Amino acid sequence: MSQALAQRIEAELAAPAPEAVVALAQALADPARDAAILYYGSTLRTGDLSGILDFYRLTRRPHRGGLHGLVERVLWPEVSYHEVAVGGRVLRAKVATLPLAVFRRAAEGRTLDTTIWARFVQPCQRVWTADPEAAAATARAVAAAVVTAARYAAALGPEEGPADAYWLALFRKTYAAEFRVESTDRADTVMASGGDRYAEILPLAWREGGVVFGGEAASLRPAKRGLPGWTWPNLAGKPLNVARILKAAFTFDGAARYAAYKVERHTGIEIAVTPFRERHPFLAAPGAWIELRKRQAEARRASLSSPNS
């Protein structure tokens, strides 16, 4: 790894995160199992901690055995939802958990999965680490994600253009390949929050990834030969996402509380999380949906009968 790129990524990872985020990561960490925790996503970009914070928990080894562990090795990550009191308020976190070695392999582009390198070419912070060795290994993995993403950006971008054109092409393609709620326009939001960062790291990552290019910053010309193909990752994107959604229906730890929070945030209606719903969120989903529709209808009737309506 070139010193310039490695230093840039390490500086981003080590940048101070809000104290509340660090405290939340410390509460989530298991020192006996975990290597590092990365904070990423929309709340990092906006600084708004009132929503759900996104973390990747990188473990030293797979953390489940048996059939569940086998599924985890094929359809990572494991996903969980947490509500933790920090500094007198409740913070909410969605945590993706997978072994650091798996994260590194995906970051290097050695799988058909696009989710790791497409997310971690974006800014992230290392908010908890077990030791200096784990911190360094995590930094190498994130740097590998940047290099992989930059190589795909060269492949998917124009024959010639500014750095942002290559990154926009990459993000639009990866958003389209995945089964996601957000449209490909989300790529513009990601780019807008990055300032000059993406333009600055592109030539560093291209050099590290062996991409031959010419031109100036406003008009780069990467050689297309030797770049990774997009056909198979593109075809695998949605099936992988659907498989993970189906898996999460049975393995998402805290799914009922997560769904209840999302429903209340978007509709204003509080759905009680009963012990049955907590233990069996998939089986309880139809009943919760019927309750939501019933209460929405009651709210509409009450609104129509109100003297001020």
Order of alpha helices (4+ residues) and beta strands (2+ residues): alpha-alpha-beta-alpha-beta-alpha-beta-beta-alpha-alpha-beta-alpha-alpha-alpha-alpha-beta-beta-alpha-alpha-alpha-alpha
